[in-house]
Amino acid sequence: MKIRLLGAAALSASLVTLGLIVASNPSAAAPTKSLTFAYDFPGPDFEVIPIVVGQHEGFFKAAGLNVKLVFPPNTSSTSLMLATGAANVGLVTTTDMGIAVDKKVPILSIANYSMTNNWAIFAKPGVALTAKNLRAELLGKRIFSYGDTWTQAMLPFVLKRAGLRVSQVKIITNGSANDLTYLLDGKVDISTNTTNYEIPGFQGSKVKGKLSEILGSAVGAPNIPIWDYAATKSYAASNPTTLKAFMSAIAKATKWAVAHPTQAATLFDKAYPASGYSDAFSLSGWKLTIPFLTNAQGRYFAETNAQWATLSAALKSIGQISKVPAPSSYFTNKFLPAS
């Protein structure tokens, strides 16, 4: 399961003191330019597959890069690792970006990782969860939240579509629990997560049936990207050739992993045998991630003014940021490969 996002309070506190404990998967090659890539979670999972493929299949080496993969000490630290120079490029969420920019952390999104919103709400197998009867199905129910900014931004849209106020449901918040375990154990009636993590988790639970699910974007939540690649503005200004080389290699690695999902998942499992995830979970999760990597035109990575304007307005509406800046404050597409 992974909705592991940055909270405003955690960011403000971590800006004062940041202790970095990272693990790396060293590359065997030593090309001309070293680049440190920070993941968005303290340990590896299948969303890091493009980096693993880039290392193993030689896409980074061919681009003249030696990419080292590191992991933050906690889920609040990737943006800070970039800001302090502990990493050059990182995977962050778009809500991370929104809050970081609001807190004057000088980071910049250089590409979308995913292109659409696959955050969803889930119920046990056999329990109705439909757009048509959403009010009745959510009224008075216990809804799990990790307390993350993504869920805080998305859930109000769903409740609004259902014609409900927050006081008419019970939000169960636990940042260290497992939402699926809570759901299957009956501690909550509704769980919240992204489909590429929740569904493989349910498959591994061996519970019979199929989770009831409905995408947030089908019931009022904005259909915008969740994850992106980011760097600091100063690093981007000083290293444009490096970032172009990185994005070119990532594009090739991502497309290779999309074309060869089984081999890509196997490479991840071999690189991180102690990840705690089964081969089946990694393969299922990666296959479920693939449809969200391209936009309606079939293009990878490209960002838009509209996605950032929509997100920042949502964050402002729930008090997560103090003002809505120009979309250009968040991103650039100038490092993307031509196709």
WOBEL-V231185 format. One line per field, one symbol per residue. phi: phi as a letter, one per 30 degrees, with the letter a starting at -180 (. if undefined). Layout:
# WOBEL-V231185
phi = ???
This chain:
# WOBEL-V231185
phi = .abbcccddddeddddbbccbbcbcddddbddbdbcccdcbdbdbdddeedddedddiddeddibccccbbddadccddddddcidbcbbcbcddededdddciddcbdcaddccbccdbcbbeeicdbbddcdeddceiddcdbdiddddddddeddddddiccedcbcdccadcdcdddedddidbcbcbacddcdddddeddiddjbedbbdeddbjdddbdccbcbbddddddcbddddddddddddddddddddbdddddddddddbdcdjcdeddddddddddedcdbddcicdidcbeddddddddddddcidbdacddeddcbbcdcdddb
